[in-house]
Amino acid sequence: MGWTSWEGLEATLGVAAFEQDLVTGRLTGTRRFADLHGLDPSREITVEAARARVHPDDRARWIANDERLHREPGPYTTEFRVRTGAGVRRLLASGRVLVDADGRADRLVGIVVERPQQAVRDDAEPSFRACFEHVPVAVAKMRADGRLVFGNPALERLLGRPLPDRVDDLFGATGKDARAALQAIASGARSEALFEAPLAGGGGEVWTEVSVARTDDAASDEQAVLVFHDVTERRRVGGRLARSEERFRVALADAPTTVFEQDEGLRYLWIFNPHLEISQEDLVGRTDADFMDAPSAARVVALKRRAMTSREAVREIVEVRTHDGHSGVYDLFVEPRVDPGTGAVVGVACAATDVTDAARREAELAAQKERFRTSVESMLDCFGVYTALRDESGRIVDFRVDYVNDAACVANAMTREAQIGNGLCEILPGHRRCGLFDAYVALVQTGEPLRKESVFYSDAYAGRKLIRAFDVSAAKLGDGFVAVWRDVTDRKRLEVELADAVAERDRLLDQQRTLLRELDHRVKNNFQLLGNLLSLQAKAVPDDARPHLEDARQRLMTIAAVHDVLRVDPDQLETVSLREALHEMCVALRSGAGPRIALTLEADDVEVVTSQAVTVCMVVNEIATNALKYAFVGRDGGRVTIRALVEGAELHLSVRDDGVGYDPAAAREGLGTRLLERLSAALGGEPRVVSGDDGTRISFVFPLASLTRGVAAETEGTGRG
């Protein structure tokens, strides 16, 4: 149908027709179309001119609908206002987007009516029918009694069955709102309506958006025009979007993510799931500087401005602190918002994920890594981390050096750069020869820790071939291992030298023991020879000289007895047990005592200097010998008791007999008495003599220190307690 036919119907229908080429953007329309938009009918109609007439409050929606035409072929409807010289008009545009052979949006064919519409006369019915018979838009016409007087083929196709007689029967059981709106139009209560309702079709439920307008101004037979647009798919998509949005909201409710939008001035338009103890109501209409401290606001504003300027999304970790002290770390994603009509950046859309805990853990981990690195670097032992290098069959052929500390660099005589990234056996081939490489392979394969001591390793260090010894410990780490090793070459060298020194010492000690045994044997023989000579000499001298030789022999045998004690332990030559020395001396004394004379010994076990032990024994021998010779003259027997007991820091020594006694004053000039006094004085004491009819007791008190000074000195020197 040409534009001339359309223009012939404009006066009666009040409907303007138009067509827009969606590829070239060319817009053509009837004279009525130009008049409704306040345009000059004599000039070419353009999309830009029509857009300029759209009311500013409706322009963004008009532009959005215009852009949707290219993406969504099919029915099209929109309602908007235009400003003309005659005032503001409210227009309803309806049509359909047609596609080319490839299914791409090709052109838009439609009509525009002013709301409220002008009356449609009965004599315009044929023209009305002819007008809408072949358009792709579903159109119907009803009378005041609800009777459907016209429905074009597009409506019948949309319904999927023949048209009913009454308009109510077009809608399904759920179309109560549609019936109420149509009743209001028919009764004259309303002049127009716009609603969505399902059609009672034969091919399943079809949802339509229905625009209804009265087309007459006569009271006798009111009529209305209905324009239908299939919105089934839109509702289906809308339902999915609604469910998706609900799931999105439920997911975000317990998530650490905040989503929001801000306008060009970075004022919050809306926000969902806010953090930092701030409500949505407190944020909308405000800027970041209104609730953040200055440094935080400056960081986030700079990030958002960068996204707006570059027209590209940006992402950054930011720390935010509010005026009331709340703080957090966020992974902030900022995307610029672009007006689809003008192409201008009108704000930002943002998502901020709270990563405070993760940032804290990361900071703690970084601190731990730094402490570990510092500890490893300050280790005196060598430390390294290695990863297995495998061939195509998976066999380990080497280990890549991932890390070595300073001590390892010194031990290997290589810089860290010369080692990291290279093969272990490549830079230190001695690992294969000494078996360490095979041990490391077994470690990685089995997971069993490795510990080897004193591994002898031969390799070239700084151009010199050296043999060194190492203690090695290693544990599996991933597909590799960590190792700690210590150079024990000097220690092994000292151990060898020490072993040699100990062997030499033992050899000398054995030699010394042999010499001491030989010396001991000769001394013993000499004591025995001297004793025998004195005995022979005593038999050859006059009777008055014989006792003196016997006394000399007895004193010699006392020294020999102490010498026998020293022979018991040749390693202990400086000290001797006083009790054992006195015991050996008593054994010698008993051999010369009568059969009925008892000799007993009571002595504490105290270590004394050997020379002092000899002196004590000579003192006891001198007294005991005299008692055995003179105390029991004229008696069949008796008892001699020797005591050497430690009391505090003193040694109490006494010799007692139960013999006939003697006069101490008469014996002071004798040789034995003078010898006794000199010997006891050397030990730091003096004799105390008590003698009577019940026997004689001679006692001494010696300072223990004078007897053990050598022992004390040895104890302090060796650290023994």
BAKOL-511395 format. One record per residue (C-alpha): x, y, z. Coordinates in nm, 3 decimals, always signed. Each point is the difference from the previous one (the first is absolute). Example, Ala and Ser with C-alpha at 12.3 -4.5 7.8 and 13.67 -1.06 7.14 Angstrom:
# BAKOL-511395
        x        y        z
   +1.230   -0.450   +0.780
   +0.137   +0.344   -0.066
***
This chain:
# BAKOL-511395
        x        y        z
   +0.000   +0.000   +0.000
   +0.154   +0.331   -0.105
   +0.035   +0.320   +0.200
   -0.282   +0.163   -0.209
   -0.247   -0.260   +0.127
   +0.118   +0.058   +0.354
   -0.035   +0.374   -0.031
   -0.356   -0.046   -0.130
   -0.089   -0.175   +0.323
   +0.171   +0.241   +0.243
   -0.301   +0.232   +0.038
   -0.232   -0.281   +0.104
   +0.236   -0.230   +0.194
   +0.239   +0.248   +0.157
   +0.274   -0.261   -0.056
   +0.340   +0.092   -0.147
   +0.214   -0.264   -0.175
   +0.377   -0.019   -0.024
   +0.282   -0.225   -0.116
   +0.363   +0.003   +0.116
   +0.288   -0.169   -0.181
   +0.203   -0.148   +0.288
   +0.308   -0.046   -0.218
   +0.027   +0.355   -0.140
   -0.203   +0.173   +0.269
   -0.224   +0.170   -0.260
   -0.345   +0.093   +0.137
   -0.311   +0.061   -0.215
   -0.350   +0.078   +0.114
   -0.333   +0.154   -0.087
   -0.093   +0.367   +0.037
   -0.190   -0.090   +0.314
   +0.323   -0.152   +0.142
   +0.178   +0.333   -0.054
   -0.291   +0.196   +0.151
   -0.013   -0.220   +0.313
   +0.373   +0.064   +0.058
   -0.026   +0.372   -0.072
   +0.219   -0.034   -0.311
   -0.025   +0.181   -0.333
   -0.177   -0.243   -0.239
   +0.172   +0.161   -0.297
   +0.344   -0.093   +0.119
   +0.169   -0.339   +0.028
   -0.075   -0.182   +0.325
   +0.306   -0.133   +0.184
   +0.050   -0.209   +0.312
   +0.203   +0.283   +0.155
   -0.281   +0.250   -0.060
   -0.261   -0.233   +0.151
   +0.227   -0.069   +0.301
   +0.049   +0.371   +0.058
   -0.377   +0.041   +0.042
   -0.023   -0.271   +0.266
   -0.058   +0.135   +0.350
   +0.335   +0.006   +0.196
   -0.147   -0.221   +0.272
   -0.089   -0.269   -0.257
   +0.301   +0.036   -0.228
   +0.223   -0.260   +0.167
   -0.277   -0.261   -0.017
   -0.074   +0.094   -0.362
   +0.370   -0.046   -0.088
   +0.020   -0.329   +0.187
   -0.305   -0.133   -0.187
   +0.148   +0.119   -0.329
   +0.323   -0.191   +0.070
   -0.196   -0.310   +0.105
   -0.154   -0.016   -0.349
   +0.336   -0.113   -0.141
   +0.041   -0.278   +0.257
   -0.355   -0.136   +0.039
   -0.196   -0.048   -0.323
   -0.376   -0.038   +0.047
   -0.286   +0.210   +0.141
   +0.077   +0.352   +0.114
   -0.194   +0.251   +0.210
   +0.090   +0.306   +0.201
   -0.174   +0.299   +0.151
   +0.161   +0.342   +0.028
   -0.063   +0.373   +0.000
   +0.106   +0.258   -0.258
   +0.025   +0.375   +0.027
   -0.154   +0.195   -0.291
   -0.109   +0.356   -0.063
   -0.350   -0.102   +0.109
   +0.126   -0.139   +0.335
   +0.084   -0.348   +0.129
   -0.153   -0.300   -0.172
   -0.010   -0.356   +0.124
   +0.065   -0.247   -0.280
   -0.027   -0.377   -0.022
   +0.223   -0.167   -0.262
   -0.058   -0.361   -0.095
   +0.143   -0.219   -0.274
   +0.219   -0.294   -0.085
   +0.365   -0.050   -0.084
   +0.043   -0.198   -0.320
   +0.309   -0.209   -0.075
   +0.190   -0.072   -0.320
   +0.081   -0.341   -0.148
   +0.289   -0.042   +0.246
   -0.222   +0.064   +0.301
   +0.148   +0.345   +0.073
   -0.221   +0.296   +0.094
   -0.074   +0.182   -0.327
   -0.279   +0.257   +0.045
   -0.270   +0.117   +0.238
   -0.359   +0.050   -0.123
   -0.246   +0.160   +0.237
   -0.265   +0.254   +0.088
   -0.019   +0.294   +0.239
   -0.319   +0.123   +0.165
   -0.059   +0.287   +0.236
   -0.154   -0.085   +0.332
   -0.286   +0.050   +0.061
   -0.090   -0.096   -0.353
   -0.253   +0.180   -0.216
   -0.337   -0.162   -0.077
   -0.012   -0.257   -0.271
   -0.309   +0.033   -0.212
   -0.200   -0.299   -0.120
   +0.053   +0.110   -0.357
   +0.374   -0.044   +0.053
   -0.039   -0.371   +0.072
   +0.092   -0.119   -0.350
   +0.304   +0.220   -0.005
   +0.098   -0.118   +0.348
   -0.026   -0.362   -0.104
   +0.193   +0.059   -0.318
   +0.267   +0.184   +0.196
   +0.066   -0.277   +0.255
   -0.076   -0.304   -0.212
   +0.359   -0.061   -0.105
   +0.213   +0.169   +0.268
   +0.202   -0.236   +0.229
   -0.143   +0.166   +0.311
   -0.295   -0.182   +0.164
   -0.296   +0.245   +0.009
   -0.362   -0.040   +0.108
   -0.304   +0.223   +0.034
   -0.281   -0.030   +0.255
   -0.333   +0.163   +0.063
   -0.139   +0.123   +0.327
   -0.187   -0.322   +0.062
   +0.326   -0.198   -0.014
   -0.066   -0.144   -0.343
   +0.310   -0.052   -0.210
   -0.069   +0.169   -0.334
   +0.343   -0.039   -0.158
   +0.320   -0.195   +0.041
   +0.274   -0.009   -0.258
   +0.184   -0.318   -0.112
   +0.297   +0.083   +0.222
   -0.228   -0.028   +0.305
   -0.144   -0.327   -0.124
   +0.351   -0.139   -0.047
   +0.095   +0.118   +0.348
   -0.314   -0.159   +0.146
   +0.053   -0.327   -0.186
   -0.371   -0.051   -0.063
   -0.295   +0.179   -0.163
   -0.096   +0.327   +0.157
   -0.279   -0.014   +0.261
   -0.312   +0.221   -0.008
   +0.074   +0.182   +0.323
   +0.319   +0.170   +0.099
   -0.014   -0.161   +0.348
   +0.044   -0.338   -0.162
   +0.340   +0.107   -0.135
   +0.154   -0.030   +0.348
   +0.056   -0.303   +0.214
   -0.132   -0.078   +0.343
   +0.272   +0.210   +0.162
   -0.091   +0.313   -0.200
   -0.213   +0.164   +0.269
   +0.196   +0.326   -0.017
   -0.050   +0.008   -0.377
   -0.374   -0.041   +0.035
   -0.019   +0.271   +0.263
   +0.196   +0.242   -0.219
   -0.217   -0.073   -0.305
   -0.314   +0.049   +0.207
   +0.129   +0.339   +0.112
   +0.070   +0.099   -0.364
   -0.341   -0.122   -0.114
   -0.183   +0.186   +0.277
   +0.182   +0.321   -0.071
   +0.171   +0.002   +0.339
   +0.335   -0.005   -0.174
   +0.110   +0.112   -0.341
   +0.313   -0.212   -0.019
   +0.170   -0.293   +0.167
   +0.322   -0.196   -0.020
   +0.027   -0.345   +0.156
   +0.147   -0.345   -0.041
   -0.225   -0.304   -0.025
   +0.014   -0.358   -0.133
   -0.192   -0.089   -0.315
   -0.221   -0.306   +0.008
   +0.166   -0.143   -0.308
   +0.002   -0.343   -0.150
   +0.376   -0.041   +0.003
   +0.064   +0.055   +0.369
   +0.002   +0.310   +0.216
   +0.121   +0.313   -0.177
   +0.062   +0.313   +0.200
   -0.064   +0.333   -0.169
   +0.037   +0.364   +0.082
   -0.326   +0.165   -0.099
   -0.041   +0.370   -0.072
   -0.366   +0.110   -0.005
   -0.134   +0.341   -0.104
   -0.345   +0.132   -0.071
   -0.037   +0.107   -0.364
   -0.329   +0.196   -0.002
   -0.163   +0.288   +0.170
   -0.360   -0.102   -0.060
   -0.215   -0.129   +0.279
   -0.222   -0.222   -0.209
   +0.251   -0.277   -0.081
   +0.334   +0.025   +0.177
   +0.288   -0.180   -0.154
   +0.363   -0.075   +0.091
   +0.311   -0.119   -0.183
   +0.223   -0.268   +0.155
   +0.362   -0.049   -0.105
   +0.166   -0.328   +0.113
   +0.374   -0.072   +0.040
   +0.131   -0.349   +0.079
   +0.199   +0.028   +0.323
   +0.011   -0.373   +0.081
   +0.374   -0.025   -0.050
   +0.060   +0.327   +0.180
   -0.194   -0.124   +0.303
   +0.184   -0.330   -0.011
   +0.334   +0.182   -0.011
   -0.123   +0.242   +0.263
   -0.096   -0.289   +0.225
   +0.339   -0.156   -0.041
   +0.161   +0.334   +0.069
   -0.214   +0.045   +0.310
   +0.092   -0.345   +0.128
   +0.362   +0.063   -0.086
   -0.010   +0.332   +0.181
   -0.157   -0.164   +0.303
   +0.268   -0.269   +0.002
   +0.257   +0.275   -0.042
   -0.138   +0.184   +0.299
   -0.014   -0.317   +0.212
   +0.357   -0.084   -0.097
   +0.125   +0.348   +0.077
   -0.185   +0.015   +0.332
   +0.259   -0.229   +0.163
   +0.288   +0.089   -0.229
   +0.275   +0.251   +0.074
   -0.079   +0.191   -0.320
   -0.168   +0.340   -0.031
   -0.139   +0.117   -0.336
   -0.100   +0.358   -0.077
   -0.025   +0.270   -0.265
   +0.103   +0.365   +0.010
   -0.084   +0.286   -0.232
   +0.238   +0.230   -0.182
   +0.063   +0.195   +0.321
   +0.069   -0.332   +0.178
   -0.313   +0.028   +0.212
   -0.142   -0.336   +0.101
   -0.314   -0.087   -0.200
   -0.063   -0.333   +0.171
   +0.198   -0.255   +0.198
   -0.060   -0.361   +0.099
   +0.154   -0.184   +0.296
   +0.202   +0.295   +0.140
   +0.280   -0.055   +0.254
   +0.195   +0.215   +0.247
   -0.307   +0.035   +0.226
   -0.173   +0.235   -0.249
   -0.358   -0.044   -0.120
   -0.128   +0.044   -0.355
   -0.208   +0.300   +0.107
   +0.310   +0.173   +0.137
   +0.188   -0.039   -0.329
   -0.244   +0.079   -0.280
   +0.053   +0.356   -0.123
   +0.333   +0.036   +0.179
   +0.361   -0.021   -0.122
   +0.299   -0.197   +0.126
   +0.141   +0.307   +0.176
   -0.320   +0.025   +0.208
   +0.079   -0.314   +0.200
   +0.366   -0.090   -0.073
   +0.309   +0.171   +0.138
   +0.192   +0.218   -0.243
   +0.273   -0.250   -0.104
   -0.254   -0.280   -0.059
   -0.234   +0.224   -0.199
   +0.288   +0.130   -0.211
   +0.108   -0.357   -0.090
   -0.341   -0.130   -0.105
   -0.103   +0.320   -0.178
   +0.322   -0.003   -0.204
   -0.066   -0.362   -0.097
   -0.358   +0.074   -0.110
   +0.102   +0.313   -0.192
   +0.264   -0.205   -0.178
   -0.263   -0.248   -0.114
   -0.227   +0.283   -0.120
   +0.282   +0.173   -0.186
   +0.142   -0.313   -0.164
   -0.346   -0.150   -0.062
   +0.148   -0.331   +0.114
   -0.065   -0.212   +0.305
   +0.263   +0.019   +0.275
   +0.066   -0.217   +0.303
   +0.213   +0.065   +0.306
   +0.038   -0.097   +0.366
   -0.083   +0.304   +0.217
   -0.006   +0.063   +0.373
   -0.296   +0.204   +0.122
   -0.049   +0.171   +0.337
   -0.319   +0.181   +0.100
   -0.033   +0.314   +0.210
   -0.120   -0.206   +0.299
   +0.304   -0.229   -0.008
   -0.130   -0.308   -0.184
   +0.244   -0.133   -0.255
   +0.039   -0.276   -0.254
   +0.194   -0.115   -0.305
   -0.197   -0.047   -0.323
   +0.054   -0.143   -0.346
   -0.166   +0.286   -0.192
   -0.119   -0.055   -0.359
   -0.113   +0.316   -0.183
   -0.168   +0.008   -0.341
   -0.107   +0.323   -0.174
   -0.374   +0.048   -0.072
   -0.067   +0.129   -0.353
   -0.325   +0.164   -0.118
   -0.109   -0.215   -0.297
   -0.161   +0.300   -0.168
   +0.272   +0.260   +0.026
   +0.299   -0.226   +0.059
   +0.105   +0.220   +0.292
   +0.138   -0.144   +0.326
   -0.268   +0.062   +0.262
   +0.152   -0.172   +0.303
   +0.147   -0.328   +0.122
   -0.123   -0.345   +0.100
   +0.207   -0.159   +0.274
   +0.044   -0.326   +0.190
   +0.203   +0.004   +0.320
   +0.096   -0.332   +0.164
   +0.112   +0.008   +0.361
   +0.345   -0.162   +0.010
   +0.100   +0.134   +0.342
   +0.057   -0.344   +0.149
   +0.184   -0.118   -0.310
   +0.215   +0.314   +0.002
   +0.077   -0.051   +0.367
   +0.091   -0.364   -0.061
   +0.209   +0.101   -0.299
   +0.182   +0.260   +0.209
   +0.061   -0.257   +0.274
   +0.120   -0.251   -0.258
   +0.230   +0.261   -0.151
   +0.138   +0.076   +0.347
   +0.050   -0.372   +0.066
   +0.173   -0.039   -0.335
   +0.227   +0.292   +0.082
   +0.082   -0.145   +0.342
   +0.064   -0.339   -0.158
   +0.216   +0.156   -0.271
   +0.197   +0.198   +0.258
   +0.044   -0.310   +0.215
   +0.114   -0.210   -0.293
   +0.236   +0.267   -0.126
   +0.158   +0.035   +0.344
   +0.051   -0.377   +0.041
   +0.357   -0.119   +0.031
   -0.106   -0.328   -0.161
   -0.060   -0.022   -0.374
   -0.362   -0.010   -0.119
   -0.152   -0.067   -0.344
   -0.330   -0.070   -0.176
   -0.007   -0.225   -0.309
   -0.260   -0.121   -0.254
   +0.022   -0.323   -0.200
   +0.081   +0.021   -0.371
   -0.154   -0.294   -0.187
   +0.036   -0.140   -0.351
   -0.290   -0.098   -0.225
   -0.043   -0.332   +0.181
   -0.025   +0.175   +0.338
   +0.341   -0.113   +0.123
   +0.189   +0.250   +0.216
   +0.314   +0.108   -0.184
   +0.105   +0.294   +0.216
   -0.124   +0.256   +0.253
   -0.049   +0.369   -0.075
   +0.143   +0.236   +0.260
   -0.288   +0.224   +0.116
   +0.166   +0.167   +0.299
   +0.326   -0.002   +0.197
   +0.094   +0.213   +0.300
   +0.319   +0.198   +0.050
   +0.171   -0.284   +0.186
   -0.059   -0.232   -0.298
   +0.148   +0.261   -0.234
   +0.313   +0.016   +0.216
   +0.024   -0.379   +0.029
   -0.048   -0.053   -0.375
   +0.229   +0.292   -0.090
   -0.272   +0.129   -0.238
   -0.231   +0.300   -0.014
   -0.372   -0.053   +0.045
   -0.057   +0.101   -0.364
   +0.240   -0.268   -0.119
   -0.202   -0.269   +0.179
   -0.372   +0.086   -0.008
   -0.173   -0.138   -0.308
   +0.282   -0.240   -0.087
   +0.020   -0.376   +0.049
   +0.157   -0.115   +0.327
   +0.214   -0.265   -0.169
   +0.079   +0.244   -0.278
   +0.177   +0.243   +0.232
   +0.113   -0.256   +0.261
   +0.051   -0.335   -0.181
   +0.154   -0.158   +0.307
   -0.356   -0.071   +0.125
   -0.023   -0.293   -0.241
   +0.341   -0.148   +0.092
   -0.056   +0.005   +0.375
   -0.355   -0.144   -0.020
   -0.183   +0.311   +0.125
   -0.196   +0.037   -0.325
   -0.136   -0.355   +0.027
   -0.087   +0.063   +0.365
   -0.193   +0.316   -0.095
   -0.189   -0.191   -0.272
   -0.101   -0.266   +0.252
   -0.108   +0.275   +0.240
   -0.235   +0.157   -0.259
   -0.141   -0.339   -0.103
   -0.059   -0.141   +0.350
   -0.041   +0.310   +0.213
   +0.231   -0.147   +0.265
   +0.219   +0.272   +0.161
   +0.371   -0.022   -0.072
   +0.280   +0.035   +0.254
   +0.363   -0.077   -0.077
   +0.302   +0.075   +0.216
   +0.355   +0.058   -0.116
   -0.067   -0.037   -0.372
   +0.333   +0.037   -0.177
   -0.048   +0.218   -0.307
   +0.254   +0.077   -0.272
   -0.054   +0.287   -0.245
   +0.160   +0.312   -0.144
   -0.041   +0.319   +0.202
   +0.117   +0.326   -0.157
   +0.229   -0.200   -0.227
   +0.144   -0.215   +0.280
   -0.085   -0.366   +0.041
   -0.074   -0.069   +0.365
   -0.121   -0.291   +0.208
   -0.238   +0.112   +0.269
   -0.230   -0.162   +0.255
   -0.364   +0.099   +0.060
   -0.286   -0.087   +0.234
   -0.317   +0.007   -0.216
   -0.372   +0.009   +0.094
   -0.281   +0.023   -0.257
   -0.381   -0.027   -0.015
   -0.245   -0.021   -0.289
   -0.170   +0.320   -0.117
   -0.249   -0.033   -0.286
   +0.175   -0.160   -0.295
   +0.339   +0.077   +0.151
   +0.169   +0.044   +0.337
   +0.156   +0.240   +0.247
   +0.347   -0.072   +0.131
   +0.219   +0.121   +0.286
   +0.365   -0.090   +0.002
   +0.302   +0.088   +0.212
   +0.365   -0.008   -0.097
   +0.166   -0.228   +0.259
   +0.333   -0.029   -0.180
   +0.193   +0.179   +0.278
   -0.182   -0.201   +0.264
   +0.083   -0.327   -0.173
   +0.362   +0.112   -0.034
   +0.012   +0.079   +0.373
   -0.167   -0.332   +0.079
   +0.268   -0.183   -0.196
   +0.275   +0.200   +0.168
   -0.161   -0.061   +0.340
   -0.025   -0.371   -0.070
   +0.366   -0.006   -0.092
   +0.087   +0.194   +0.316
   -0.207   -0.238   +0.216
   +0.168   -0.298   -0.162
   +0.342   +0.152   +0.070
   -0.103   +0.076   +0.357
   -0.119   -0.357   +0.051
   +0.327   -0.128   -0.142
   +0.199   +0.219   +0.239
   -0.222   -0.101   +0.291
   +0.052   -0.366   -0.080
   +0.369   +0.062   -0.018
   -0.016   +0.188   +0.332
   -0.196   -0.282   +0.164
   +0.258   -0.248   -0.122
   +0.282   +0.212   +0.145
   -0.190   +0.049   +0.325
   -0.057   -0.372   +0.036
   +0.367   -0.060   -0.061
   +0.092   +0.273   +0.249
   -0.248   -0.134   +0.252
   +0.139   -0.347   -0.030
   +0.355   +0.126   +0.052
   -0.100   +0.222   +0.296
   -0.180   -0.290   +0.163
   +0.303   -0.219   -0.048
   +0.218   +0.275   +0.143
   -0.225   +0.033   +0.308
   +0.018   -0.374   +0.049
   +0.377   -0.004   -0.051
   +0.052   +0.284   +0.248
   -0.224   -0.174   +0.254
   +0.195   -0.321   -0.033
   +0.330   +0.185   +0.030
   -0.119   +0.171   +0.319
   -0.112   -0.337   +0.140
   +0.338   -0.156   -0.076
   +0.180   +0.302   +0.140
   -0.206   -0.019   +0.320
   +0.119   -0.356   +0.057
   +0.364   +0.102   -0.042
   +0.011   +0.303   +0.231
   +0.021   +0.010   +0.381
   -0.320   -0.044   +0.193
   -0.025   +0.369   +0.096
   -0.001   +0.106   -0.369
   -0.237   -0.268   -0.124
   -0.327   +0.178   +0.106
   +0.095   +0.306   -0.198
   +0.046   -0.199   -0.318
   -0.331   -0.178   +0.060
   -0.171   +0.337   +0.041
   +0.155   +0.123   -0.324
   -0.118   -0.312   -0.177
   -0.353   +0.047   +0.134
   -0.011   +0.360   -0.119
   +0.120   -0.111   -0.344
   -0.274   -0.264   -0.016
   -0.257   +0.269   +0.083
   +0.109   +0.202   -0.303
   -0.008   -0.321   -0.205
   -0.359   -0.063   +0.112
   -0.108   +0.345   -0.121
   +0.180   -0.071   -0.324
   -0.209   -0.315   -0.039
   -0.314   +0.212   +0.030
   +0.128   +0.232   -0.273
   +0.050   -0.300   -0.225
   -0.373   -0.079   +0.014
   -0.087   +0.289   -0.241
   +0.295   +0.124   -0.204
   -0.214   +0.277   -0.154
   -0.056   +0.154   +0.345
   +0.351   +0.087   +0.114
   -0.050   +0.338   +0.164
   -0.259   -0.111   +0.257
   -0.075   -0.316   +0.192
   -0.277   -0.132   +0.218
   +0.110   +0.046   +0.360
   -0.210   -0.296   +0.113
   +0.163   -0.235   -0.252
   +0.348   +0.125   +0.085
   -0.060   -0.061   +0.374
   -0.151   -0.339   -0.080
   +0.313   -0.114   -0.192
   +0.218   +0.126   +0.283
   -0.207   -0.195   +0.257
   +0.041   -0.314   -0.208
   +0.378   +0.042   +0.026
   -0.023   +0.069   +0.376
   -0.212   -0.310   +0.064
   +0.268   -0.217   -0.154
   +0.241   +0.102   +0.277
   -0.253   +0.000   +0.291
   -0.055   -0.282   +0.246
   -0.282   -0.245   -0.064
   -0.208   +0.129   +0.291
   +0.028   +0.370   -0.080
   -0.291   +0.141   -0.201
   +0.056   +0.296   -0.235
   -0.315   +0.184   -0.121
   -0.049   +0.298   -0.234
   -0.285   +0.253   -0.018
   +0.052   +0.259   -0.277
   -0.211   +0.225   -0.223
   +0.058   -0.025   -0.373
   +0.170   +0.330   -0.080
   +0.233   +0.079   -0.289
   +0.321   +0.165   +0.119
   +0.320   +0.110   -0.167
   +0.231   -0.298   -0.042
   +0.293   +0.161   +0.188
   -0.233   +0.085   +0.290
   -0.138   -0.354   +0.004
   +0.355   -0.132   +0.036
   +0.056   +0.236   +0.294
   -0.324   -0.108   +0.171
   +0.091   -0.365   -0.047
   +0.347   +0.056   +0.146
   -0.158   +0.172   +0.303
   -0.241   -0.290   +0.052
   +0.275   -0.256   -0.063
   +0.229   +0.160   +0.254
   -0.266   -0.007   +0.273
   -0.147   -0.343   -0.090
   +0.345   -0.162   -0.020
   +0.092   +0.124   +0.349
   -0.337   -0.124   +0.134
   +0.047   -0.344   -0.148
   +0.356   -0.021   +0.139
   -0.041   +0.150   +0.349
   -0.368   +0.034   +0.100
   -0.064   -0.367   +0.065
   +0.327   -0.109   +0.174
   -0.088   -0.266   +0.257
   -0.348   -0.057   -0.152
   -0.139   -0.269   -0.225
   -0.181   +0.240   -0.230
   -0.171   +0.336   -0.051
   -0.165   +0.237   -0.249
   +0.130   +0.291   -0.207
   -0.263   +0.228   -0.164
   +0.079   +0.252   -0.275
   -0.259   +0.270   -0.086
   +0.014   +0.263   -0.280
   -0.333   +0.184   -0.010
   -0.102   +0.327   -0.169
   -0.187   +0.248   +0.217
   -0.087   +0.322   -0.178
   +0.319   +0.147   -0.147
   +0.230   -0.216   +0.213
   +0.142   -0.350   +0.000
   +0.001   -0.163   +0.344
   +0.271   -0.267   +0.016
   +0.060   -0.223   +0.303
   +0.182   -0.324   +0.096
   -0.112   -0.173   +0.320
   +0.109   -0.316   +0.181
   -0.119   -0.169   +0.319
   +0.355   -0.089   +0.111
   +0.209   +0.084   +0.308
   +0.058   +0.367   -0.078
   +0.319   +0.203   +0.032
   +0.138   +0.331   +0.125
   -0.022   +0.255   -0.284
   +0.257   +0.229   +0.169
   +0.264   -0.273   +0.006
   -0.048   -0.066   -0.370
   +0.032   +0.359   -0.127
   +0.369   -0.029   -0.078
   -0.032   -0.317   -0.208
   +0.048   -0.006   -0.381
   -0.353   -0.124   -0.056
   -0.153   +0.287   +0.196
   +0.202   +0.262   -0.185
   -0.092   -0.158   -0.337
   -0.365   -0.005   +0.099
   +0.001   +0.368   +0.092
   +0.166   +0.102   -0.325
   -0.237   -0.208   -0.215
   -0.312   +0.130   +0.174
   +0.123   +0.359   -0.021
   +0.034   -0.042   -0.378
   -0.371   -0.085   -0.006
   -0.098   +0.302   +0.212
   -0.057   -0.179   +0.332
   +0.170   -0.134   +0.312
   -0.031   -0.318   +0.204
   -0.217   -0.018   +0.310
   +0.103   -0.292   +0.224
   -0.217   -0.152   +0.272
   +0.149   -0.313   +0.167
   -0.089   -0.197   +0.311
   -0.062   -0.345   +0.141
   -0.287   -0.053   -0.248
   +0.218   +0.072   -0.302
   +0.127   +0.285   -0.216
   -0.182   +0.235   -0.246
   +0.194   +0.232   -0.231
   -0.220   +0.233   -0.212
   +0.041   +0.277   -0.259
   -0.225   +0.263   -0.161
   +0.113   +0.096   -0.349
   -0.157   +0.271   -0.222
   -0.164   -0.187   -0.286
   +0.118   +0.265   -0.245
   +0.364   -0.081   +0.074
   -0.065   -0.359   -0.104
   -0.220   +0.067   -0.308
   +0.143   +0.324   -0.144
   +0.110   -0.184   -0.311
   -0.343   -0.162   -0.037
   -0.175   +0.337   +0.034
   +0.227   +0.154   -0.257
   -0.069   -0.287   -0.241
   -0.378   +0.023   +0.056
   -0.004   +0.371   -0.080
   +0.217   -0.054   -0.306
   -0.209   -0.284   -0.147
   -0.342   +0.131   +0.095
   -0.098   -0.317   +0.194
   -0.232   +0.041   +0.296
***
